[in-house]
Amino acid sequence: MNTPWRFRYPAPLTTDHSHHSAESGRDHGPLADARQPQMPVSLPLLITLGLLSALTPFAIDMYLPSIPAIAADLDAPVALAQLSVALYMGVFATAQLVLGPLSDVLGRRLPVAVGLVVFALAAVACALAPGMSAMLWARAVQALGGAAVAVTIPALVRDLFERDDYARVMGLVMLVMGLAPLLAPSIGGIIVLYGSWQWVFVVLLGITAVAAALFLRLLPETLPPLRRHRPAPARVLGNYWMLLRHRAALGYLLTATASFGGMMVFIVNSPFVYIELHGVPASWFGPLFGVNVAAAMLFSYLNSRWVPRWGAERLLRVGLMMQGGAALALLLVALLPALLGVSAPLWAIALAAGAYIAMVGIVMGNAMAGFMAFFPRLAGTASAFAGAGRFGFGALAGSVTSLLHDGTALPLLLGMAGCGLLAVWAYQLLCGAGVPAELREPAEQGLPGEHAPVTPSETPAPQRRAAGRPRSAAAQAAAARRARRRRRS
């Protein structure tokens, strides 16, 4: 575990080069699946991946302080300006279902490059929008570009890393990405204070340009042609149905989704609770909000250090236990008015919510690693499905708690508590008793195939029947002879 990390270039799905050449219409030759030179994981690479992943957090969080100014300047109700946030998240979630499988067809670089161009052009359109209708259209288009980038990054990392290393690298990427919600609200507030809201999109354009330059410079294509799928909408729908039917994988996804939903509830409701309800000055909200983000970044970093020693599965369980405890604390704080007749103090809300958000980095990173590990050959589709579910549920949770606004902290407290308990329940019900042994102790037992569990549809029937039964020495010798005959043929 102390060896330096290296990109692994995955083996092709098949070594039958003539079959693939016939399908593609060109002769790839025996070197078509040659591996790229190994590239060490470096700080510039992590910054690039984190910056690409942070484009949407920047687009949302840096935009929030300018909503009242945009509504006033474009002569529109504030509620309509707020709708642009929900519209962005809705389009962002839905588009991933289509754009994710495209990365399995086209490779990883092209969708990211096109997404960056669309995102940048939409930022210009937002800055020049003459009315709220044009602003809403531009934000929807920008969400399409952001989705193309965001949905491809996890698949790109999955191409290169095995399960525990995937969890470790994605933890570091989330650490870098966490700077966006930490810095974006303060940046947006400063821009609106000293300039016009249009400069928010100019700054966003500059961030996009830096991310594009780093991406084109540092990241190669990670999905070779022999591993790509042919475009087939029916097959994509079938793949999504397969993801839905995979019990353990769905458990990991629901765990990550519910944990993320609690964080979105906090993001949507915390300005009112802190500023309006408890009288925190607006200038202090950014730093207080940033403390929670900094805690999540710290534990994301610690997770990347702990994964090689303890394994992603064990850390996921510990993170869920702590996040579940924070959810119970939030529930208790919510019940204080009914039990003691006193309103929930801000320090209690901040501590319980901070403990919850601190664990998001551990829970989400390791749960997503568990989900992606089941589908090494469908990384783009799996990433799209996960991203759509995560952001879709986050938008739903934030919208529901906003509609339940009653002038108290109850929507925030009950929303976060419900999401945290839902994450624990999903894991215990769908994953806790059914996780294969090789996933429970990844540091001690090698994983099959590409160091990821294969789905039942990918496992031959004789292997499924034999799973779980010890093999005798004679059976092992017979299997070795069969393998030698296959290699000679």
N, C-alpha and C positions, 0 to 999 in steps of 0.2 A: 504493500500500500504506500510505501515511501517513494516508489518510482515516479518520475515526472509524468505528467499527463501528456498524452498524445492523441491527436485525432485518429480514430479508426475509420478506415474507409470500408463500408460494409461489403460483404461478398454478394455477388449477384444472386438473384432468385434461382437461376438455373445456369448450368454450364453448357447447355445445348445451344451453341452459337449458331448453328445452321438454322434452327427453328426460329430464333429471333431475327436472323438476317432475312429469312423469307418473309416474316411478318412486316419488317420495317422497309423492305425493298432495297437494302444496301448491305454489303458485306462488312460486318464489324471486325471480323478476324479474331484470332485467339487472344489478342491483346486489348480487345475492346473493354474488358472489365479490369484493366490494370489499375492498381491502386495509386492514388496520388501520393506524393511525398508527404510524410508525416509532418504536422505543424504543431509546435507546442502552444499550449494555452497561455496567452500573454495578456498583459493589461490592456493594450490597444484593442485586442480582439474582444475582450469582455466589455470594454467601453463601447465598442461598435454595436455589439449585440444589445447591450443595455439601452443605448441611445435609440436604436431602431424600435425596441419594445416600448420606449418611453414617449413616442410621438403622440399616441392617443392620450395618455395621462397629461401631457403638456397641453394638448388641444382642449381638454376638458377643464383641468384645474386652473390653468392660466387665464382661461376665458371667463371663469365665474365672477371675479370682481368687476368685470366690465359690463355685466348684464344690465344693471340699471342705466348706465350711460348709453348702451346700445339702444335700449328701449326708448329712451328720451330722444336720442339723435335721429332714430328712424321713425319716430312718431308712432310707436306701437305699445301695446300693454306689456307690462313686465312679465305677465304670465305667458305671453306669446314668446318673449325672449327666453324665458326659462324652458319653454318647449323645445328650443333648439338643442338643449343638452340631452333631453330624453330622445329626441329625434336622432341625434348623433349615435347614442348608445344602441338604439333599436336597429338602425341600419348597420352599424358596426357588428352587432351580434348576428343578424340575419345573413349578411354578406359572407361571413366566414363559412357558412354551410356550402356555398358555391365555390368560393375562391380557394378553400383548403384543398379539395380534390384536384383543382387545376394544377397545384404545385406538384402533385404526383404524376401529372401528365407532362407538364412543361419544364419541370426542374424547379430549383429554388431561386435562382438569380433573377430570372425574367419576371416572375410575379412581384418580387420585392422592388425591382427597378421601376416597373410600370406603376406600382403602388406609390412609390416616392414621387414620381412625376405628377400623378393625379393629386396627391396630397398637397404638393407645393402649389400647383395651379389653383386648387380650390382655396388655399390660404390667400392668394392674390384676389380671387373673386370675393371672398368674405370682406377683405379690406376695402374693396371698391363697391360693395353692395349698396344700391341706391334705396332699398327698402327692405322691410322684414321678410317679404316673400322671397326676394333674391338671396337674402342671408340664409333662410332655411334650406333652399335648394343647394347653395354652396356648401353648407355644413353637411348635408346628406352626401354630396359627392366626396367631400373630404373624408367622411366616415368610410366610404368605399376604399379609398386609397389607404387609409389607416388599417382597415381590415386585411387588405392584401399583404401588408407588411407584417402585422402582428400575428396572423395565422401561420405564416411561413416560418417564423423564427423557431418555435418549438420543434417543428418538423426538421428544420436544418440542423438543430443541435442533436435531435434524435438520430439523424443520419450518421453523426460523428461519434456519439458516445454511448456506452452501455448504461444500464439502468442506474447504478449508484453514481457513476461519473456524470450521468445526465442530471441526476438530482443535485449533485455538487455544483456543476456548471450553471444550471438554471437558477440555483440559489444565489450564485454570484451575479448572474444577469439581473435577477430581481433586486439585488442589493444596489446595483448601478441604476436600474430603472426606478428604484424607490426615491432617488433624488428628485424626480419630476414632481410628485405630489408634495415633497418636502419644500421645494423651491418655487414651484409654479404659482401658488396663490400669492406669495409675497412679490414675485416678479410682476404678476398681473396687477396687483394693487399699486405698485410703484409706477407702472406704466400709466395707469389711469389717473394717478395723482398728479403726475408731471407732464403728461401728454394726452393724446386722444386714444380712444379704444382701437383705432385702426392699427396702431403700432403693436398691439398684441399679436396680430397676424403677421406683421413684418418680422417680429422676433421669431415667431413660429416658422416662418419661411427660412430664416437664417439657420435655425436648429435643423430643419430638414436638409438644407444644403450640406451642412457638416456631416450629418448622418449618411447622406448619399455618397459623399466623397470617401468617407472611411469604409463604407460597404464595398464600393467598387474597387478600392485599393487592397483590402485585406481578405475578403471572403471569396473563395473559389466556389464553383459549382459543386455541390455535395451529393447530387443524385445523378449518377451516370445514365446514359440512354438505356442500357439494358435493364435497369431497374424501374423504368418509368412505365406507367400504364397507358393503354390506349384510351382515348376519350369514349366513354360509354355511360350515358346518364342512368340507364337501368342498373348498371353495375354499381354506380355511386349510391343510388338509393338502396341497393342490396347491402352495400357495405355499411351504410348508416343503420340499417335494420340489424345487421350482425353486431354492431357496437351496442345497440340497445338491448340485445338478447344476452350479452355477455355479463353475467351476474356480478362477478368480482370486479371487472373493469368499470361497470356502471357504479358500483359502490365507491370506488376511488374517485370517480368523476363527481358524484353527488357530494362526497366529502369536501372536495376542493371547491365546488360551486357554492355550497352552503356557507363555508367559511368566508369566501369572497363576498357573498351577499351581506354578511354582517358588517364587513368593512364599508360596503356601499351605503348601508343604512346610516352608518356614522358620518360618512362624507356628506350625505344629503341633509341630515338633520342637525348636525353639530353646530352650524352657524347660528341657527335660531336658539338652541339650548345655551350656548356659550354667551352670545352677544345680547340677544333679546331677553332671554329668560333670567340669566344670571348677571347681566350688566358688564360683561367683559369688554373692554375697549376693542374696537375693530382692529387697531394696530397690534394688539396682543394676541388676536385670534390665530394669525399665521404661525408665530412661534409655538403656541400651545398645540395647535394642530400638528406642527412639525415634530413635536416630541413623540407623538404616537408613530409617525412615519419613521423617525430615527430608531425607535425601539424595534419596529419590524425589520429595518435594514440590519440592525445589529444581530438579531437572531437569524436572519437569512445568511449573514456571514458565518455565524457560529455553526449553522446547519451545514454549510459547505465544508467546515473543518471537522465536524463530527461524523458525517456520512461514511467516510472510509473506515472509521473505527467501529461504529455502531450499526451501520446499515440504515437505508432509507425507511424500511418498514418499522423498525423499533423507534426511530425518531418520530415517525408519524404518530405512533401510539402515544408517545410522551407528549407531543404537541397537542394532540386531541384531548388528552386528559387535562392539561393545563388550560386549554381554551374552553373546555366544558366547565371547568371550575369557574373561569371568568364569566361564562354565560349564567351560571347559577348566582354568582355575585350580582350581576346586572339585574337578574330577576328579583333578588332580595331587595336591591335598592329601589326597584320599581314598586315593590309592595310596602315600602316604608310609610307612605301617606295613609294606607289602609290599616297598617298594623300599629303605628305609633302616632298617627295624626300629624306628622311633620313632612315637609317637602324634602325631596332628595337633595342633599348638599352637592355642590359642584365637585368637591374633592373626591367624593365617593364615586360619582359618575366618571370622572376623569381617570381614576385609578382602575376601576373595573373595565372601562372601555379600552384603556391603554394596555392592560394585560391581555385582553382579547386580540387587539390588533397586533401586538408583539408576536403572537403565535401564528399569525397568518402566513408569515414567511416560511415557517417550518411546515405547517399543515399543507399549504397549497403546493409548495415545491415538491414535497415527498409524495403527496397524493397524486399529483400530475405525473410524477415519475412512475408510480405504480400503474396508472392508467395507460400511459404511452408504452410501457414495457410489453403490454399484451399485443401490440400491433406494430411490430418493426417494419412490416411491408406496406402498411397503410398509414405512415406517419402523418402525411398531409391531411388525409381524411380525418384521422383521429384528432389531430390538432384543431381542425376546423370545428368538429363536433364539440370538442371541449371548450373552445373559445366562445362559440355561440351559446352554449349552455351557461357558461360562467357569466358572461356579460348580459345575456338575456335575463338570467335569474337576478343578477345585481340590479338591472334596470327595473325589474318587476318589484323587488323588495324595496328599493328606494322610492318608487312611485306609490306603492301601497302605503308605506309609512307617511309619505307626504299627504296623501288623501285622508289619512286618519289623524291629521294634525288637530290637536285639541288645546293648544296653548300650554302644554306641559311637556315634560321630558319622557312621558310614557311611550310614545311611538319609537323613539330612539332606543330606550331601554328594552322594551319588549321585542322589538325587531331584532336587535343584536342577540338577545338571549335566545330567541326562537331559532335564529340561524345557527348559533353555536351548538345548541342541543340537537338540531337536525343533522349537523355534520357528524356528531358522535353517533347518533342513531343509525345513519346511513352506513357508517363504517362497521359498526357492530353487527348490523343485520345482514349486510351483503358481503362484507370482506372478513370480518373478525374470525369466523370459524372455518372459512373456506379458502384461505390463502395457501397456495402450495408451499411446501417446506422450503423449496429453493428460493422463494421470495421472502420467506420469513428470516432466513439467515443468509443474505446474499454474500457476505464476506467469507463464508465458510464453504458454501456449496456452489459449484458452477451451474450456470443456467444453461438450458439446452439451446441448440441452434446458435442464433446470434446473441446469445446471452440475454434472451428474453423469452418468456413463456409463449408457447404457440397456442393458438386457439384450437378448439375441438375440430373445426373445419379444416385446419391445416395439419392435423395429426392423423396419420393412417389408422384405420380401424384396428389392425393387430396391435399397434402400439398403445391405443387407448385401452384395449382389453388387458394388455399386460401391465398397464400403469399401476403402480402400488404393490406389485408382487415381486419378491426377490428372485433373481435369476440364478440358476445353478451354474456350476463351472462348465458343465457340458453344454448348457444353453448358450453361455457366453462364448465358448469355443466355436459352436456352430454359427453364431452370429458373426464372429470374426471371419470364418471361412466364406460366408456369403458376401461379406463386405469386400474381401480380396477378389472374389470372382467378379463382382460388379465393377471393381476398378480395372481388372484386366480386360473386361468386355467394353 
